[in-house]
Amino acid sequence: MNIICLFFPGFISLMIDWQINHNEQNIFLIIKYFVYNFFVNFIGNAVVWFISTEKNFFYTEETFTYDFCLKYMAVSLVVAIVLPYIFKFFNNNIKINLEVRKGKNNVKKNNK
């Protein structure tokens, strides 16, 4: 049950991202799956850590009870649905340009 809780929401995010952006290659989909899976579980674990009364929280078989799995899946699915739209918003509105200059002085010399 814990494997489903940890890896399924990333797949849901990837499917929503595929609906938003159709023009990507398979290798990028695999990389996006790992990125979505990381962010969904990171946010889900942060929510569990803030809500939990026990701050020493580890993934064991005793932790993943049926009730906990339902609550964690509910939080993870909400994050998994919202996350592709957040990434799309940042991708459309934030552009980063880097310019690399070689050497200390970037002065052109005239050869006559």
PEVEN-V896506 format. One record per residue. N is the residue number from 1. RES is the residue in one small letter. OMEGA is omega in degrees with one decimal (NA if undefined). Layout:
n = [N,N]
res = [RES,RES]
omega = [OMEGA,OMEGA]
//
This chain:
n = [1,2,3,4,5,6,7,8,9,10,11,12,13,14,15,16,17,18,19,20,21,22,23,24,25,26,27,28,29,30,31,32,33,34,35,36,37,38,39,40,41,42,43,44,45,46,47,48,49,50,51,52,53,54,55,56,57,58,59,60,61,62,63,64,65,66,67,68,69,70,71,72,73,74,75,76,77,78,79,80,81,82,83,84,85,86,87,88,89,90,91,92,93,94,95,96,97,98,99,100,101,102,103,104,105,106,107,108,109,110,111,112]
res = [m,n,i,i,c,l,f,f,p,g,f,i,s,l,m,i,d,w,q,i,n,h,n,e,q,n,i,f,l,i,i,k,y,f,v,y,n,f,f,v,n,f,i,g,n,a,v,v,w,f,i,s,t,e,k,n,f,f,y,t,e,e,t,f,t,y,d,f,c,l,k,y,m,a,v,s,l,v,v,a,i,v,l,p,y,i,f,k,f,f,n,n,n,i,k,i,n,l,e,v,r,k,g,k,n,n,v,k,k,n,n,k]
omega = [-178.4,178.1,177.5,-179.9,-175.1,-172.5,-178.0,-179.6,175.3,176.4,177.1,177.2,179.8,178.7,177.0,176.9,178.4,176.6,-179.9,-176.4,-178.3,-166.3,-178.9,-179.6,-175.4,-178.3,178.1,176.7,178.2,178.4,178.5,177.5,179.5,178.3,177.7,179.9,178.0,-175.8,179.2,-179.3,177.2,179.7,177.8,177.3,177.2,177.7,178.9,-179.2,179.4,-178.2,-173.0,174.8,179.5,-175.9,174.4,-171.8,179.4,178.4,175.0,178.1,178.4,-179.4,-175.5,172.6,-178.4,179.6,179.4,-179.9,178.4,179.1,-180.0,177.9,178.3,178.0,-177.8,180.0,175.4,178.2,-178.2,178.5,-176.1,-172.1,177.8,177.9,175.7,177.6,178.4,177.6,179.3,179.8,179.8,-170.3,-178.8,178.3,178.6,177.4,176.6,177.4,-178.5,177.7,-177.8,177.6,-179.7,-179.0,179.8,-176.3,177.6,178.6,176.4,176.9,179.5,NA]
//
